[in-house]
Each structure stands twice: as structure tokens, then as C-alpha cells.
Amino acid sequence: MWRYRQKLLQEVGRPIDWRKGSGMHAKLTNVAVTVMLVCIVCGTINAQPVLKPSANSLNQAMPGRVVHLFSYWPDAVVLSGPNRVSGDENPWIALVKSSSVEWVRKVLNPTWLPEEKKYIEDNLIMIRNEFDEFDVTRIRWIKNGYNLEVSQTAGIIAIKLTPLKSVDMGKTADQKREFAKELSRQIVNNTGMRYGLRYGLDDKGKPVKTPVKVPVKDLPAKICGYSFRPELVRQFPDGIAGEATTMEDEGIAWVSREGNDVEVEYREDNPDWHKSQYSWAYWWRHVCWWHDGKSIGFFTLKTEDESWSANYSDNFGTRLFEGPTEIRKEPP
């Protein structure tokens, strides 16, 4: 852990008190900072159903913080108030902003992004303690006949699409599911990235294993297979919602593995990686959705590799803007 702590210190350029915090594990990817807890989280982040079994409405079914992200947008009073953050107050805030922008680009197909190249960076809204001590980033724009709203906490990204004109979004549950499925196929990035191992030989002929980023192609088709199964769709008086398959749904048992077993699963050329338990460490395995006849929403956990354990419960992701002292609790 020391090397990651030192890297962060170098990036933010200021002293950090690692003794304080709320226990959240975070990784801001592709913004030159990594705070990692190396752990196997696949079996924990996908162990419980996201939609509450006893719910009688969409809002009751979805996690409370997800409902807030979809149902609220800051008004003029909030936008001009003291909790508005610009994103350039300090190096840490700048990293949080960069990470939020990166997640928008990571999940959405470029054909659904704003026309203006730096629109997201220039218009990202950052609100401290927006609800229950959760800091939230938001951005919205119009594209392809829809109003898009993307909202994020440290561990969740939520995407809401509302058609600008009257559209037949389906009448029956199956029709609504198919409409949401087709829309997801359009908006999701075609390719994701996973972490893997490349096996080869060094200049002396000795076997070596090199960490590499491995493209995961056809993400829209994969997500359609994971998240739109009829048996995982719930119907309510105010709409329908669906959740992604768990390892149990797919008949994959959680097995604690070490050393060579894990390395074999992570091979760059493993054709069945997407069927392994380790694939649940990535966001595309957790896409859930809802459709209320007026708008469609997609949400997922911001997980990417086995470096943190994002979830929809407890206090995961609170007070993100306060920096590392609030993000990771250093053991005594």
C-alpha cells in the first residue's frame, strides 16, 4: 500500500492525514491517482439483489440513493449556494472532477456525448453534501432526440434519458423491456477494458507475465444478455425495472482462488474470462434499469477491476470531496 500512498502524495502535493476517514476504498482511474485495497470483491458486490423483493413501486424497489440521483436536480438556490464546488479548489477536487468526466466517457458511446468537445468538463456540476453527506457530480445535455442527465456519487453512475418528443416507448412490459434494451444497445460504449496478464518470454528466454489492459468488445450485446432477462424484470403500477444477473443466476460458484489459478483466469487470451467470477468486478456486469413510460434510467456501480468494493448500502461514497482523509481509513 505504501507505493500507492506515496503516488497520491506526489500527485496532490500536500500532506495527508491517513488516520482519519470513513472506511471507503476508492480508485480514481486514469487521473494519475490510485488508492487501492487489493481484495477480491466479486462475490460481495453482486451477492444481494439490487431491487427490493417486497417493493410495490419503482421508488420503493430501487436503492434510496439511486432514487435521489434520478428524481432530483439542483435548483438555482443550490447552484449558487455554498455547497457548489467548481472543481479547481485543490488538486484532490480536480482529480474527483476528472474521474467523473472519465466515467461519463467510459460508459457512454461517443455518438451520445455532447457535440462540444469540452462540454462535460466545462459544465460539470459538483455539489458537496447534496444528500445524506453524499457529494454528487452531475451533467446534462441534449443529443439524438433525448435529454440526458448523468449523475454520480463515488460509487454509482446513473443515466436518465427523456425523449424530447412523444415516442412510442411500449405499452406492455415486454415492449417496454425491449425498448429499454434497444436504447441501452445504442448508448453504451462498444468496448470496455479489463486488466489481464500477458504470458511471454524475456530476452533470455525466461517466462514472464506482464500486466496489460485487455479490450472487452461488444459491450452493448453483453449488457443486453446480462441485464434484460425477462425473469429478472419487475413490474409495478408506475413502471418496470430490471437488474443484472448474479453469479448464482448464471450458475457460477464463488471459489476462493490463489496464485496460479487466478493468473490463469486473468490471461489476456482467456476466451471465457467474461464467464468467470472475476468479470463481476467490472461495471458492465451490474447495469440495472427502469422505465416509467416517460423516461428510462440506467445505473450501475463504478467498479473496475478488484481494487474496491462499491455498493448501494451503508455509507460508501460519503464526503468524497473532502479528499483522502475521508476516503480511506489507515489501520493503526
TORTOR-462438 format. One record per residue (C-alpha): x, y, z; residue in one letter. Coordinates in steps of 0.25 Angstrom, whole numbers, plus 5000, padded with zeros to 4 digits. Layout:
R,X,Y,Z,a
...
END
This chain:
R,5000,5000,5000,m
R,5012,5009,5003,w
R,5015,5011,4988,r
R,5000,5016,4985,y
R,5000,5025,4997,r
R,5013,5031,4992,q
R,5008,5033,4978,k
R,4996,5040,4983,l
R,5004,5049,4992,l
R,5013,5053,4979,q
R,5000,5056,4971,e
R,4993,5065,4981,v
R,5005,5071,4986,g
R,5001,5073,5000,r
R,5001,5066,5014,p
R,4990,5056,5016,i
R,4986,5050,5029,d
R,4983,5036,5027,w
R,4978,5033,5041,r
R,4964,5039,5039,k
R,4953,5034,5030,g
R,4940,5027,5028,s
R,4946,5014,5022,g
R,4943,5016,5008,m
R,4952,5010,4998,h
R,4954,5018,4985,a
R,4961,5018,4972,k
R,4960,5030,4963,l
R,4965,5023,4950,t
R,4972,5030,4938,n
R,4975,5042,4946,v
R,4988,5039,4951,a
R,4984,5035,4965,v
R,4981,5021,4971,t
R,4977,5018,4985,v
R,4975,5003,4985,m
R,4971,4992,4994,l
R,4975,4979,4988,v
R,4964,4970,4991,c
R,4954,4960,4984,i
R,4941,4967,4983,v
R,4933,4960,4972,c
R,4925,4951,4982,g
R,4921,4963,4991,t
R,4917,4974,4981,i
R,4907,4965,4974,n
R,4903,4956,4985,a
R,4889,4962,4988,q
R,4878,4967,4979,p
R,4878,4981,4975,v
R,4863,4983,4974,l
R,4856,4981,4988,k
R,4847,4968,4987,p
R,4836,4974,4995,s
R,4834,4987,4988,a
R,4821,4992,4982,n
R,4827,5003,4973,s
R,4839,5007,4965,l
R,4844,5017,4976,n
R,4842,5006,4987,q
R,4849,4996,4979,a
R,4862,5004,4976,m
R,4873,5007,4986,p
R,4870,5021,4992,g
R,4882,5028,4987,r
R,4879,5023,4973,v
R,4865,5029,4974,v
R,4871,5042,4979,h
R,4880,5043,4967,l
R,4869,5041,4957,f
R,4858,5049,4963,s
R,4866,5062,4968,y
R,4873,5072,4960,w
R,4879,5084,4968,p
R,4871,5097,4966,d
R,4877,5111,4965,a
R,4878,5113,4980,v
R,4887,5101,4981,v
R,4895,5104,4969,l
R,4898,5118,4975,s
R,4900,5113,4989,g
R,4912,5110,4998,p
R,4912,5095,4994,n
R,4915,5097,4980,r
R,4929,5093,4976,v
R,4936,5098,4964,s
R,4946,5086,4962,g
R,4958,5095,4964,d
R,4959,5098,4978,e
R,4970,5088,4981,n
R,4977,5076,4974,p
R,4968,5066,4980,w
R,4956,5073,4976,i
R,4962,5074,4962,a
R,4964,5059,4962,l
R,4950,5056,4966,v
R,4945,5064,4955,k
R,4954,5057,4945,s
R,4949,5044,4949,s
R,4934,5048,4948,s
R,4937,5053,4934,v
R,4945,5040,4930,e
R,4933,5031,4935,w
R,4923,5038,4926,v
R,4933,5036,4914,r
R,4936,5021,4919,k
R,4921,5017,4919,v
R,4914,5025,4908,l
R,4916,5023,4893,n
R,4923,5035,4887,p
R,4911,5037,4878,t
R,4903,5040,4890,w
R,4913,5050,4896,l
R,4911,5065,4894,p
R,4916,5071,4881,e
R,4925,5081,4888,e
R,4938,5074,4892,k
R,4940,5080,4906,k
R,4925,5082,4909,y
R,4925,5072,4920,i
R,4938,5078,4927,e
R,4933,5092,4926,d
R,4918,5089,4930,n
R,4920,5078,4941,l
R,4912,5082,4954,i
R,4919,5078,4967,m
R,4910,5079,4980,i
R,4916,5076,4993,r
R,4907,5068,5003,n
R,4895,5068,4993,e
R,4888,5058,5002,f
R,4892,5050,5014,d
R,4906,5054,5013,e
R,4908,5049,4999,f
R,4915,5058,4989,d
R,4909,5058,4975,v
R,4914,5061,4961,t
R,4904,5064,4950,r
R,4904,5068,4935,i
R,4892,5068,4925,r
R,4891,5071,4910,w
R,4882,5068,4898,i
R,4886,5058,4888,k
R,4879,5049,4878,n
R,4865,5054,4882,g
R,4867,5051,4897,y
R,4870,5060,4909,n
R,4881,5052,4916,l
R,4885,5054,4931,e
R,4897,5047,4937,v
R,4898,5047,4952,s
R,4909,5041,4960,q
R,4913,5038,4974,t
R,4927,5032,4977,a
R,4922,5018,4975,g
R,4909,5020,4966,i
R,4907,5025,4952,i
R,4892,5028,4948,a
R,4888,5032,4933,i
R,4874,5037,4931,k
R,4868,5039,4917,l
R,4856,5046,4914,t
R,4851,5047,4899,p
R,4848,5062,4895,l
R,4836,5058,4886,k
R,4825,5048,4888,s
R,4831,5034,4886,v
R,4824,5020,4886,d
R,4832,5014,4897,m
R,4824,5002,4898,g
R,4811,4998,4905,k
R,4813,4984,4911,t
R,4824,4980,4920,a
R,4831,4972,4909,d
R,4830,4984,4899,q
R,4836,4994,4910,k
R,4847,4984,4913,r
R,4851,4983,4898,e
R,4850,4998,4897,f
R,4860,5000,4908,a
R,4869,4988,4903,k
R,4870,4995,4890,e
R,4873,5008,4896,l
R,4884,5002,4904,s
R,4890,4996,4892,r
R,4891,5010,4886,q
R,4896,5018,4897,i
R,4907,5008,4903,v
R,4921,5009,4899,n
R,4925,4998,4889,n
R,4938,4994,4896,t
R,4942,4993,4911,g
R,4955,4990,4917,m
R,4959,4979,4927,r
R,4972,4976,4934,y
R,4980,4964,4930,g
R,4993,4956,4929,l
R,5001,4954,4916,r
R,5010,4942,4916,y
R,5023,4942,4909,g
R,5038,4941,4909,l
R,5048,4951,4913,d
R,5061,4953,4905,d
R,5068,4942,4912,k
R,5056,4932,4909,g
R,5051,4932,4923,k
R,5036,4932,4925,p
R,5030,4945,4929,v
R,5016,4951,4932,k
R,5013,4965,4928,t
R,5000,4973,4933,p
R,4993,4978,4922,v
R,4979,4985,4918,k
R,4971,4975,4910,v
R,4959,4981,4901,p
R,4945,4975,4905,v
R,4938,4976,4892,k
R,4923,4976,4888,d
R,4919,4982,4902,l
R,4905,4986,4898,p
R,4902,4972,4894,a
R,4908,4966,4906,k
R,4900,4976,4915,i
R,4887,4972,4908,c
R,4890,4958,4911,g
R,4893,4961,4926,y
R,4882,4971,4929,s
R,4870,4969,4921,f
R,4866,4955,4924,r
R,4850,4954,4926,p
R,4851,4946,4939,e
R,4859,4958,4945,l
R,4849,4969,4941,v
R,4839,4974,4952,r
R,4826,4981,4948,q
R,4820,4991,4957,f
R,4808,5001,4955,p
R,4817,5012,4952,d
R,4827,5005,4942,g
R,4836,4993,4941,i
R,4851,4991,4945,a
R,4861,4980,4943,g
R,4874,4976,4949,e
R,4887,4969,4945,a
R,4889,4954,4947,t
R,4897,4950,4959,t
R,4907,4939,4959,m
R,4897,4930,4965,e
R,4887,4933,4953,d
R,4898,4928,4944,e
R,4901,4916,4952,g
R,4915,4921,4955,i
R,4920,4917,4969,a
R,4929,4927,4977,w
R,4942,4920,4978,v
R,4954,4926,4986,s
R,4966,4924,4978,r
R,4980,4928,4979,e
R,4993,4929,4971,g
R,4993,4921,4958,n
R,4978,4919,4958,d
R,4975,4934,4958,v
R,4986,4936,4948,e
R,4980,4926,4938,v
R,4967,4933,4939,e
R,4973,4946,4936,y
R,4981,4942,4924,r
R,4980,4952,4913,e
R,4976,4941,4903,d
R,4965,4935,4912,n
R,4953,4933,4903,p
R,4944,4930,4915,d
R,4948,4942,4924,w
R,4934,4948,4923,h
R,4928,4936,4929,k
R,4938,4935,4941,s
R,4935,4941,4955,q
R,4945,4952,4952,y
R,4936,4958,4942,s
R,4927,4963,4953,w
R,4938,4973,4957,a
R,4934,4982,4945,y
R,4923,4992,4944,w
R,4916,4985,4931,w
R,4913,4973,4940,r
R,4904,4982,4949,h
R,4895,4990,4939,v
R,4881,4992,4945,c
R,4870,5000,4938,w
R,4856,5005,4939,w
R,4845,5010,4930,h
R,4833,5018,4935,d
R,4827,5022,4921,g
R,4833,5036,4921,k
R,4847,5033,4924,s
R,4857,5022,4924,i
R,4869,5021,4934,g
R,4881,5012,4935,f
R,4890,5011,4947,f
R,4902,5003,4951,t
R,4913,5002,4961,l
R,4926,5009,4957,k
R,4935,4997,4959,t
R,4947,4994,4950,e
R,4956,4982,4954,d
R,4957,4977,4968,e
R,4962,4990,4975,s
R,4950,4994,4982,w
R,4936,4989,4987,s
R,4926,4999,4983,a
R,4911,4996,4987,n
R,4898,5002,4989,y
R,4897,5001,5004,s
R,4904,5007,5017,d
R,4912,5020,5016,n
R,4920,5016,5004,f
R,4924,5029,4996,g
R,4920,5039,5006,t
R,4928,5052,5007,r
R,4937,5049,4994,l
R,4940,5064,4992,f
R,4948,5065,5005,e
R,4959,5057,5000,g
R,4967,5044,5004,p
R,4965,5047,5019,t
R,4951,5044,5017,e
R,4953,5033,5007,i
R,4962,5023,5013,r
R,4964,5019,5028,k
R,4978,5015,5030,e
R,4979,5003,5040,p
R,4986,5006,5053,p
END
